[in-house]
């Protein structure tokens, strides 16, 4: 019992000070307001089949609305976000890709609210390789 009392109540003033400082930091952090910003996020097409290529007019970026703490959003740059579109199972022809908030990679504490446009039309065509030069 003496052992427990020594470690629980020893340096009680320092422990109370540490507890009050941590409570102050916590209330300061949680009182920070939430805000929302819009940012252009570049599209990254990955795992395109080797015999296919993207054809036509496909956007290179989409507009994303993000909600989070003000301090986090002030430091946010487009490089902190990514939108990877996996094309490994696609076949030649037109593909409709629905963009959802869970497809966007974002830092902890940032929530994706909206993506515009919500869908993309991508046309995959067979890759034309140049014929070998004859001698």
DSSP file (Angstrom, degrees, kcal/mol; ACC not computed):
  #  RESIDUE AA STRUCTURE BP1 BP2  ACC     N-H-->O    O-->H-N    N-H-->O    O-->H-N    TCO  KAPPA ALPHA  PHI   PSI    X-CA   Y-CA   Z-CA
    1    1 A X     >        0   0    0      0, 0.0     4,-2.2     0, 0.0     5,-0.2   0.000 360.0 360.0 360.0 -37.5    0.0    0.0    0.0
    2    2 A X  H  >  +     0   0    0      1,-0.2     4,-2.0     2,-0.2     5,-0.1   0.879 360.0  53.8 -65.0 -38.1    2.9    2.3    0.8
    3    3 A X  H  > S+     0   0    0      2,-0.2     4,-1.7     1,-0.2    -1,-0.2   0.918 110.0  46.7 -61.3 -46.5    4.4    1.6   -2.7
    4    4 A X  H  > S+     0   0    0      1,-0.2     4,-2.2     2,-0.2     5,-0.3   0.899 111.6  50.5 -64.6 -43.2    1.1    2.6   -4.4
    5    5 A X  H  X S+     0   0    0     -4,-2.2     4,-2.2     1,-0.2     5,-0.3   0.880 107.9  54.2 -63.5 -38.6    0.7    5.8   -2.4
    6    6 A X  H  X S+     0   0    0     -4,-2.0     4,-1.0     1,-0.2    -1,-0.2   0.911 115.3  37.8 -63.9 -43.0    4.2    6.8   -3.2
    7    7 A X  H  < S+     0   0    0     -4,-1.7    -2,-0.2     2,-0.2    -1,-0.2   0.772 120.0  45.4 -84.3 -25.8    3.8    6.5   -6.9
    8    8 A X  H  < S+     0   0    0     -4,-2.2    -2,-0.2    -5,-0.2    -3,-0.2   0.911 127.3  24.4 -80.2 -44.4    0.2    7.8   -7.1
    9    9 A X  H >< S+     0   0    0     -4,-2.2     3,-0.9    -5,-0.3     2,-0.2   0.468  91.5 112.3-105.6  -3.0    0.5   10.9   -4.9
   10   10 A X  T 3< S+     0   0    0     -4,-1.0     5,-0.1    -5,-0.3    -4,-0.0  -0.510  91.1   8.6 -69.2 139.5    4.2   11.6   -5.1
   11   11 A X  T 3> S+     0   0    0     -2,-0.2     4,-2.2     3,-0.1    -1,-0.3   0.895  80.8 165.7  55.1  44.7    4.9   14.9   -6.9
   12   12 A X  H <>  +     0   0    0     -3,-0.9     4,-2.3     1,-0.2     5,-0.2   0.858  69.0  54.1 -60.5 -38.2    1.2   15.7   -6.9
   13   13 A X  H  > S+     0   0    0      2,-0.2     4,-2.3     1,-0.2    -1,-0.2   0.909 109.2  47.6 -65.7 -41.0    1.7   19.3   -7.8
   14   14 A X  H  > S+     0   0    0      2,-0.2     4,-2.5     1,-0.2    -2,-0.2   0.896 112.3  50.0 -65.1 -39.9    3.7   18.5  -10.9
   15   15 A X  H  X S+     0   0    0     -4,-2.2     4,-2.1     2,-0.2    -2,-0.2   0.894 111.1  48.7 -66.0 -39.2    1.2   15.9  -12.0
   16   16 A X  H  X S+     0   0    0     -4,-2.3     4,-2.3     2,-0.2    -2,-0.2   0.890 111.2  50.5 -66.6 -39.7   -1.6   18.4  -11.5
   17   17 A X  H  X S+     0   0    0     -4,-2.3     4,-2.4     2,-0.2    -2,-0.2   0.929 110.7  48.7 -63.2 -45.9    0.3   21.0  -13.5
   18   18 A X  H  X S+     0   0    0     -4,-2.5     4,-2.2     1,-0.2    -2,-0.2   0.897 111.7  50.1 -61.4 -40.7    0.9   18.5  -16.3
   19   19 A X  H  X S+     0   0    0     -4,-2.1     4,-2.0     2,-0.2    -1,-0.2   0.903 111.3  47.8 -65.2 -41.9   -2.8   17.6  -16.4
   20   20 A X  H  X S+     0   0    0     -4,-2.3     4,-2.1     2,-0.2    -2,-0.2   0.879 111.3  50.7 -69.6 -36.9   -3.9   21.2  -16.5
   21   21 A X  H  X S+     0   0    0     -4,-2.4     4,-2.4     2,-0.2    -2,-0.2   0.921 111.4  48.0 -64.9 -43.7   -1.4   22.1  -19.4
   22   22 A X  H  X S+     0   0    0     -4,-2.2     4,-2.3     1,-0.2    -2,-0.2   0.881 111.2  51.0 -65.7 -36.7   -2.6   19.1  -21.4
   23   23 A X  H  X S+     0   0    0     -4,-2.0     4,-2.4     2,-0.2    -1,-0.2   0.903 109.8  50.5 -65.1 -40.5   -6.3   20.1  -20.8
   24   24 A X  H  X S+     0   0    0     -4,-2.1     4,-2.0     2,-0.2    -2,-0.2   0.921 111.4  47.5 -63.1 -45.1   -5.5   23.6  -22.0
   25   25 A X  H  X S+     0   0    0     -4,-2.4     4,-2.3     1,-0.2    -2,-0.2   0.907 111.8  50.9 -62.1 -42.2   -3.8   22.4  -25.1
   26   26 A X  H  X S+     0   0    0     -4,-2.3     4,-2.5     1,-0.2    -2,-0.2   0.920 110.7  47.4 -63.4 -44.5   -6.7   20.0  -25.8
   27   27 A X  H  X S+     0   0    0     -4,-2.4     4,-1.2     1,-0.2    -1,-0.2   0.869 111.3  52.2 -67.3 -34.8   -9.4   22.8  -25.5
   28   28 A X  H  < S+     0   0    0     -4,-2.0     4,-0.4    -5,-0.2    -1,-0.2   0.922 112.2  45.6 -64.2 -43.8   -7.3   25.1  -27.7
   29   29 A X  H >< S+     0   0    0     -4,-2.3     3,-1.1     1,-0.2    -2,-0.2   0.925 113.9  46.9 -66.3 -45.4   -7.1   22.5  -30.4
   30   30 A X  H 3< S+     0   0    0     -4,-2.5    -1,-0.2     1,-0.2    -2,-0.2   0.682 105.1  60.8 -74.9 -16.0  -10.8   21.5  -30.3
   31   31 A X  T 3< S+     0   0    0     -4,-1.2    -1,-0.2    -5,-0.2    -2,-0.2   0.572  76.8 111.7 -86.1  -7.5  -12.0   25.1  -30.3
   32   32 A X  S <  S-     0   0    0     -3,-1.1    -3,-0.0    -4,-0.4    -4,-0.0  -0.462  74.3-114.9 -66.0 133.1  -10.3   25.8  -33.7
   33   33 A X        -     0   0    0     -2,-0.2    37,-1.8    36,-0.1     2,-0.3  -0.278  19.3-121.7 -72.5 154.8  -13.1   26.3  -36.3
   34   34 A X  E     +A   69   0A   0     35,-0.2     2,-0.3    36,-0.1    35,-0.2  -0.681  33.9 179.4 -87.5 147.8  -13.7   24.0  -39.3
   35   35 A X  E     -A   68   0A   0     33,-3.0    33,-2.3    -2,-0.3     2,-0.4  -0.881  18.9-134.3-140.4 175.0  -13.5   25.5  -42.7
   36   36 A X  E     +A   67   0A   0     -2,-0.3     2,-0.3    31,-0.2    31,-0.2  -0.998  20.5 177.9-137.5 136.6  -13.9   24.3  -46.3
   37   37 A X  E     -A   66   0A   0     29,-2.4    29,-3.0    -2,-0.4     2,-0.4  -0.899  22.5-131.6-132.7 163.2  -11.8   25.0  -49.4
   38   38 A X  E     +A   65   0A   0     -2,-0.3     2,-0.3    27,-0.2    27,-0.2  -0.936  28.5 174.2-113.7 141.6  -11.7   24.0  -53.0
   39   39 A X  E     -A   64   0A   0     25,-2.4    25,-2.8    -2,-0.4     2,-0.5  -0.997  33.7-116.3-147.4 146.1   -8.5   22.7  -54.7
   40   40 A X  E     -A   63   0A   0     -2,-0.3     2,-0.5    23,-0.2    23,-0.2  -0.739  31.0-163.6 -84.0 124.5   -7.5   21.3  -58.1
   41   41 A X  E     -A   62   0A   0     21,-3.1    21,-2.3    -2,-0.5    41,-0.1  -0.942  17.9-124.7-112.3 125.4   -6.3   17.7  -57.7
   42   42 A X  E     -A   61   0A   0     -2,-0.5    41,-0.8    19,-0.2     2,-0.3  -0.386  22.9-124.8 -68.3 144.3   -4.3   16.1  -60.6
   43   43 A X  E     -c   83   0B   0     17,-2.8     2,-0.5    39,-0.1    41,-0.2  -0.687  20.1-162.3 -87.3 141.4   -5.6   12.8  -62.0
   44   44 A X  E     -c   84   0B   0     39,-2.3    41,-3.1    -2,-0.3     2,-0.6  -0.956   3.6-158.0-128.0 112.6   -3.2    9.9  -62.1
   45   45 A X  E     -c   85   0B   0     -2,-0.5     2,-0.3    39,-0.2     3,-0.2  -0.802  21.0-174.9 -90.4 120.8   -4.1    7.0  -64.3
   46   46 A X  E     +c   86   0B   0     39,-2.5    41,-2.8    -2,-0.6    42,-0.2  -0.818  52.2  17.4-119.3 157.9   -2.3    3.9  -63.1
   47   47 A X        +     0   0    0     -2,-0.3     2,-0.3     1,-0.2    -1,-0.2   0.849  68.9 177.6  54.2  43.5   -2.0    0.3  -64.4
   48   48 A X        -     0   0    0     -3,-0.2    -1,-0.2     1,-0.1    40,-0.2  -0.615  42.2-100.4 -71.1 131.3   -3.1    1.0  -68.0
   49   49 A X    >   -     0   0    0     38,-0.6     3,-1.9    -2,-0.3    -1,-0.1  -0.227  30.7-119.2 -54.0 143.2   -2.8   -2.2  -69.9
   50   50 A X  T 3  S+     0   0    0      1,-0.3    -1,-0.1    -3,-0.1    -2,-0.1   0.752 110.4  49.8 -61.1 -26.5    0.4   -2.2  -72.0
   51   51 A X  T 3  S+     0   0    0     75,-0.1    76,-2.9     2,-0.0     2,-0.3   0.382 105.0  70.5 -93.7   4.8   -1.4   -2.5  -75.4
   52   52 A X  E <   -E  126   0C   0     -3,-1.9     2,-0.3    74,-0.3    74,-0.2  -0.837  55.3-173.0-121.4 158.0   -3.9    0.4  -74.7
   53   53 A X  E     -E  125   0C   0     72,-2.2    72,-2.6    -2,-0.3     2,-0.3  -0.976  32.7-101.1-143.9 158.3   -3.6    4.1  -74.4
   54   54 A X  E     -E  124   0C   0     -2,-0.3     2,-0.3    70,-0.2    70,-0.2  -0.630  41.0-171.1 -82.1 134.5   -6.0    6.9  -73.4
   55   55 A X  E     +E  123   0C   0     68,-3.1    68,-0.9    -2,-0.3     2,-0.1  -0.882  38.1  21.2-124.3 155.6   -7.5    8.8  -76.3
   56   56 A X  S    S-     0   0    0     -2,-0.3     2,-1.0    66,-0.1    -2,-0.0  -0.349 102.6 -30.1  90.9-169.2   -9.5   12.0  -76.6
   57   57 A X        +     0   0    0     -2,-0.1     2,-0.4    65,-0.0    64,-0.2  -0.765  65.0 166.5 -94.6  98.5  -10.0   14.9  -74.3
   58   58 A X        -     0   0    0     -2,-1.0    64,-0.1    -4,-0.1    -2,-0.0  -0.939  38.4-113.1-112.7 132.3   -9.6   13.7  -70.7
   59   59 A X        -     0   0    0     -2,-0.4     3,-0.1     1,-0.1   -16,-0.0  -0.269  12.9-149.8 -62.4 150.6   -9.2   16.3  -67.9
   60   60 A X  S    S+     0   0    0      1,-0.2   -17,-2.8   -18,-0.1     2,-0.3   0.584  78.4  19.9 -94.7 -12.8   -5.9   16.4  -66.1
   61   61 A X  E     -A   42   0A   0    -19,-0.3     2,-0.3   -17,-0.0   -19,-0.2  -0.980  64.0-147.1-151.0 159.0   -7.4   17.5  -62.8
   62   62 A X  E     -A   41   0A   0    -21,-2.3   -21,-3.1    -2,-0.3     2,-0.5  -0.908  26.9-111.9-125.7 157.3  -10.7   17.6  -60.9
   63   63 A X  E     -AB  40 116A   0     53,-2.6    53,-2.8    -2,-0.3     2,-0.4  -0.792  35.4-169.7 -91.6 126.0  -12.0   20.2  -58.4
   64   64 A X  E     -AB  39 115A   0    -25,-2.8   -25,-2.4    -2,-0.5     2,-0.5  -0.957  15.0-147.4-121.1 132.9  -12.3   18.8  -54.9
   65   65 A X  E     -AB  38 114A   0     49,-2.6    48,-3.0    -2,-0.4    49,-1.2  -0.874  21.9-169.4 -97.2 128.9  -14.0   20.4  -51.9
   66   66 A X  E     -AB  37 112A   0    -29,-3.0   -29,-2.4    -2,-0.5     2,-0.4  -0.953   9.7-160.9-125.2 137.9  -12.3   19.6  -48.6
   67   67 A X  E     +AB  36 111A   0     44,-2.9    44,-3.2    -2,-0.4     2,-0.3  -0.950  35.2 108.3-117.9 138.3  -13.5   20.3  -45.0
   68   68 A X  E     -A   35   0A   0    -33,-2.3   -33,-3.0    -2,-0.4    42,-0.1  -0.974  67.7 -35.8-179.6-173.1  -11.2   20.3  -42.0
   69   69 A X  E  >  -A   34   0A   0     40,-0.4     4,-2.2    -2,-0.3     3,-0.3  -0.376  55.4-121.4 -65.7 144.3   -9.5   22.4  -39.3
   70   70 A X  H  > S+     0   0    0    -37,-1.8     4,-2.0     1,-0.2     5,-0.2   0.881 110.1  53.1 -56.6 -44.0   -8.4   25.9  -40.6
   71   71 A X  H  > S+     0   0    0      1,-0.2     4,-1.0     2,-0.2    -1,-0.2   0.886 110.4  47.9 -62.7 -39.1   -4.7   25.3  -39.7
   72   72 A X  H  > S+     0   0    0     -3,-0.3     4,-0.6     1,-0.2     3,-0.5   0.927 112.1  48.6 -66.8 -45.1   -4.6   22.1  -41.7
   73   73 A X  H  < S+     0   0    0     -4,-2.2     3,-0.4     1,-0.2    -2,-0.2   0.794 104.6  59.2 -69.7 -28.1   -6.3   23.5  -44.7
   74   74 A X  H  < S+     0   0    0     -4,-2.0    -1,-0.2     1,-0.2    -2,-0.2   0.835 109.9  43.6 -67.4 -31.3   -4.0   26.6  -44.8
   75   75 A X  H  < S+     0   0    0     -4,-1.0    -1,-0.2    -3,-0.5    -2,-0.2   0.553  90.5 113.8 -88.0  -8.7   -1.0   24.3  -45.1
   76   76 A X     <  +     0   0    0     -4,-0.6     2,-0.3    -3,-0.4    -3,-0.0  -0.435  40.3 178.2 -73.4 133.4   -2.6   22.0  -47.7
   77   77 A X    >   -     0   0    0     -2,-0.2     3,-2.3   -38,-0.0     4,-0.4  -0.889  44.9-103.4-126.1 159.8   -1.2   22.0  -51.3
   78   78 A X  G >  S+     0   0    0     -2,-0.3     3,-1.4     1,-0.3   -36,-0.2   0.791 118.3  65.4 -54.9 -28.3   -2.3   19.9  -54.3
   79   79 A X  G 3  S+     0   0    0      1,-0.3    -1,-0.3   -38,-0.1    -3,-0.0   0.713  91.9  63.5 -68.2 -18.6    0.7   17.6  -53.8
   80   80 A X  G <  S+     0   0    0     -3,-2.3     2,-0.3    27,-0.0    -1,-0.3   0.646 102.2  58.9 -77.4 -14.3   -0.8   16.5  -50.5
   81   81 A X    <   -     0   0    0     -3,-1.4     2,-0.3    -4,-0.4   -39,-0.2  -0.821  64.2-175.4-114.1 152.2   -3.8   15.0  -52.3
   82   82 A X  E     - D   0 105B   0     23,-1.5    23,-3.0    -2,-0.3     2,-0.4  -0.997  16.4-163.9-146.5 148.9   -4.0   12.4  -55.0
   83   83 A X  E     -cD  43 104B   0    -41,-0.8   -39,-2.3    -2,-0.3     2,-0.5  -0.866  17.8-172.9-132.2  96.9   -6.6   10.8  -57.1
   84   84 A X  E     -c   44   0B   0     19,-0.7     2,-0.6    -2,-0.4   -39,-0.2  -0.797   8.0-160.3 -97.1 128.7   -5.4    7.6  -58.6
   85   85 A X  E     -c   45   0B   0    -41,-3.1   -39,-2.5    -2,-0.5     2,-0.5  -0.936  12.0-144.2-111.6 114.5   -7.6    5.8  -61.2
   86   86 A X  E     +c   46   0B   0     -2,-0.6     3,-0.2   -41,-0.2   -39,-0.2  -0.671  22.8 173.6 -82.4 120.1   -6.8    2.2  -61.6
   87   87 A X    >   +     0   0    0    -41,-2.8     3,-1.3    -2,-0.5   -38,-0.6   0.189  42.6 111.9-110.4  13.9   -7.3    1.2  -65.3
   88   88 A X  T 3  S+     0   0    0      1,-0.3    -1,-0.1   -42,-0.2   -41,-0.1   0.795  81.1  42.6 -65.5 -29.2   -5.9   -2.4  -65.1
   89   89 A X  T 3  S+     0   0    0     -3,-0.2    -1,-0.3     2,-0.0     2,-0.1   0.400  89.5 114.5 -97.5   3.6   -9.3   -4.1  -65.8
   90   90 A X    <   -     0   0    0     -3,-1.3     2,-0.2     1,-0.0   -41,-0.2  -0.426  50.6-151.6 -79.7 151.6  -10.5   -1.8  -68.6
   91   91 A X        -     0   0    0      1,-0.1    33,-0.3    -2,-0.1    -2,-0.0  -0.672  38.2 -71.1-112.0 166.1  -11.0   -3.0  -72.1
   92   92 A X  S    S+     0   0    0     -2,-0.2     2,-0.2    31,-0.1    33,-0.2  -0.312  97.6  49.0 -58.0 142.7  -10.7   -1.0  -75.4
   93   93 A X  E    S-F  124   0C   0     31,-3.1    31,-2.9    -3,-0.1     2,-0.4  -0.752 100.8 -29.2 121.4-170.0  -13.6    1.4  -75.8
   94   94 A X  E     -F  123   0C   0     -2,-0.2     2,-0.4    29,-0.2    29,-0.3  -0.672  53.6-167.1 -88.2 135.0  -15.2    4.1  -73.7
   95   95 A X  E     -F  122   0C   0     27,-3.6    27,-2.9    -2,-0.4     2,-0.6  -0.964  12.7-146.4-121.3 137.4  -15.2    3.7  -69.9
   96   96 A X  E     -F  121   0C   0     -2,-0.4     2,-0.6    25,-0.2    25,-0.2  -0.915  16.3-164.7-102.9 119.6  -17.3    5.7  -67.5
   97   97 A X  E     -F  120   0C   0     23,-2.9    23,-2.5    -2,-0.6     2,-0.5  -0.921   7.9-150.2-110.8 118.2  -15.5    6.2  -64.2
   98   98 A X  E     -F  119   0C   0     -2,-0.6     2,-0.5    21,-0.2    21,-0.3  -0.761  13.8-144.7 -86.3 125.9  -17.5    7.4  -61.2
   99   99 A X        -     0   0    0     19,-3.2     2,-0.3    -2,-0.5    16,-0.2  -0.809  20.4-177.6 -95.9 126.9  -15.4    9.5  -58.8
  100  100 A X    >   -     0   0    0     -2,-0.5     3,-2.0    14,-0.1     4,-0.4  -0.869  38.6-112.5-121.3 155.5  -16.1    9.1  -55.1
  101  101 A X  G >  S+     0   0    0     -2,-0.3     3,-1.2     1,-0.3    11,-0.1   0.798 114.0  62.3 -57.5 -29.8  -14.6   10.9  -52.1
  102  102 A X  G 3  S+     0   0    0      1,-0.2    -1,-0.3     3,-0.0    -3,-0.0   0.610  92.3  66.4 -74.7  -7.9  -13.0    7.7  -50.8
  103  103 A X  G <  S+     0   0    0     -3,-2.0   -19,-0.7     2,-0.1     2,-0.5   0.643  85.0  86.9 -81.5 -15.1  -10.9    7.6  -54.0
  104  104 A X  E <  S-D   83   0B   0     -3,-1.2     2,-0.6    -4,-0.4   -21,-0.2  -0.751  74.2-141.5 -91.5 124.3   -9.0   10.8  -53.0
  105  105 A X  E     +D   82   0B   0    -23,-3.0   -23,-1.5    -2,-0.5     2,-0.3  -0.752  34.7 165.6 -82.8 120.8   -6.0   10.3  -50.8
  106  106 A X        -     0   0    0     -2,-0.6   -25,-0.1   -25,-0.2     3,-0.1  -0.916  38.6 -90.7-135.7 160.0   -5.9   13.1  -48.3
  107  107 A X    >   -     0   0    0     -2,-0.3     3,-1.9     1,-0.1     2,-0.1  -0.261  58.2 -80.7 -67.7 158.5   -4.1   13.9  -45.0
  108  108 A X  T 3  S+     0   0    0      1,-0.2    -1,-0.1     3,-0.0     3,-0.1  -0.362 118.4  27.5 -59.4 131.5   -5.6   12.8  -41.7
  109  109 A X  T 3  S+     0   0    0      1,-0.3     2,-0.5    -3,-0.1   -40,-0.4   0.277  94.6 106.8  98.5  -9.8   -8.2   15.3  -40.5
  110  110 A X    <   -     0   0    0     -3,-1.9     2,-0.5   -42,-0.1    -1,-0.3  -0.906  52.7-161.3-104.1 125.4   -9.2   16.4  -44.0
  111  111 A X  E     -B   67   0A   0    -44,-3.2   -44,-2.9    -2,-0.5     2,-0.5  -0.910  16.4-131.2-109.5 130.2  -12.6   15.1  -45.3
  112  112 A X  E     +B   66   0A   0     -2,-0.5   -46,-0.2   -46,-0.2     3,-0.1  -0.678  27.8 175.0 -80.0 123.6  -13.5   15.2  -48.9
  113  113 A X  E     +     0   0A   0    -48,-3.0     2,-0.3    -2,-0.5    -1,-0.2   0.842  59.8   0.3 -97.2 -42.4  -16.9   16.7  -49.4
  114  114 A X  E     -B   65   0A   0    -49,-1.2   -49,-2.6   -13,-0.1     2,-0.4  -0.998  50.3-154.7-153.0 147.4  -17.4   16.9  -53.2
  115  115 A X  E     -B   64   0A   0     -2,-0.3     2,-0.4   -51,-0.2   -51,-0.2  -0.994  25.7-131.2-124.0 132.9  -15.7   16.1  -56.4
  116  116 A X  E    S+B   63   0A   0    -53,-2.8   -53,-2.6    -2,-0.4     2,-0.1  -0.985  92.2  28.7-131.6 123.2  -16.5   17.9  -59.6
  117  117 A X  S    S-     0   0    0     -2,-0.4    -1,-0.2   -55,-0.2   -18,-0.1   0.551  79.9-156.1 -76.4 154.2  -17.1   16.5  -62.2
  118  118 A X  S    S+     0   0    0     -2,-0.1   -19,-3.2     1,-0.1     2,-0.3   0.623  74.4  28.5 -77.5 -11.6  -18.4   13.4  -60.4
  119  119 A X  E     - F   0  98C   0    -21,-0.3     2,-0.4     2,-0.0   -21,-0.2  -0.994  66.5-150.6-147.4 154.1  -17.7   11.1  -63.4
  120  120 A X  E     - F   0  97C   0    -23,-2.5   -23,-2.9    -2,-0.3     2,-0.6  -0.948  10.3-142.9-124.6 143.8  -15.2   10.9  -66.3
  121  121 A X  E     - F   0  96C   0     -2,-0.4     2,-0.4   -25,-0.2   -25,-0.2  -0.942  25.8-178.0-103.9 118.5  -15.5    9.5  -69.8
  122  122 A X  E     - F   0  95C   0    -27,-2.9   -27,-3.6    -2,-0.6     2,-0.6  -0.969  13.9-153.9-121.4 130.9  -12.3    7.8  -70.8
  123  123 A X  E     -EF  55  94C   0    -68,-0.9   -68,-3.1    -2,-0.4     2,-0.5  -0.915   7.1-163.0-107.3 123.5  -11.7    6.2  -74.2
  124  124 A X  E     +EF  54  93C   0    -31,-2.9   -31,-3.1    -2,-0.6     2,-0.3  -0.904  12.1 179.6-105.2 130.8   -9.1    3.5  -74.4
  125  125 A X  E     -E   53   0C   0    -72,-2.6   -72,-2.2    -2,-0.5     2,-0.1  -0.900  37.9 -88.8-126.1 155.3   -7.8    2.6  -77.8
  126  126 A X  E     -E   52   0C   0     -2,-0.3     2,-0.3   -74,-0.2   -74,-0.3  -0.387  49.3-110.9 -62.0 140.4   -5.2    0.0  -79.0
  127  127 A X        -     0   0    0    -76,-2.9     2,-0.8    -2,-0.1    -1,-0.1  -0.571  23.4-140.5 -76.0 130.3   -1.7    1.4  -79.0
  128  128 A X        -     0   0    0     -2,-0.3     2,-0.4    -3,-0.0    -1,-0.1  -0.830  18.5-163.6 -93.8 111.4   -0.2    1.9  -82.5
  129  129 A X        -     0   0    0     -2,-0.8     3,-0.1     1,-0.1     2,-0.0  -0.772  26.6-106.2 -95.2 139.9    3.4    0.9  -82.4
  130  130 A X        -     0   0    0     -2,-0.4     2,-0.1     1,-0.1     3,-0.1  -0.333  37.4-109.6 -64.1 142.4    5.6    2.0  -85.3
  131  131 A X        -     0   0    0      1,-0.1    -1,-0.1    -3,-0.0     3,-0.1  -0.419  41.7 -95.1 -69.5 146.5    6.6   -0.7  -87.7
  132  132 A X        -     0   0    0      1,-0.1     2,-0.2    -2,-0.1    -1,-0.1  -0.363  45.3-105.2 -63.5 142.1   10.2   -1.7  -87.6
  133  133 A X        -     0   0    0     -3,-0.1     2,-0.3     1,-0.1    -1,-0.1  -0.464  33.3-138.7 -70.0 135.3   12.4    0.1  -90.2
  134  134 A X              0   0    0     -2,-0.2    -1,-0.1     1,-0.1    -3,-0.0  -0.672 360.0 360.0 -95.0 152.9   13.3   -2.1  -93.2
  135  135 A X              0   0    0     -2,-0.3    -1,-0.1     0, 0.0    -2,-0.0   0.404 360.0 360.0 -99.7 360.0   16.8   -2.0  -94.7
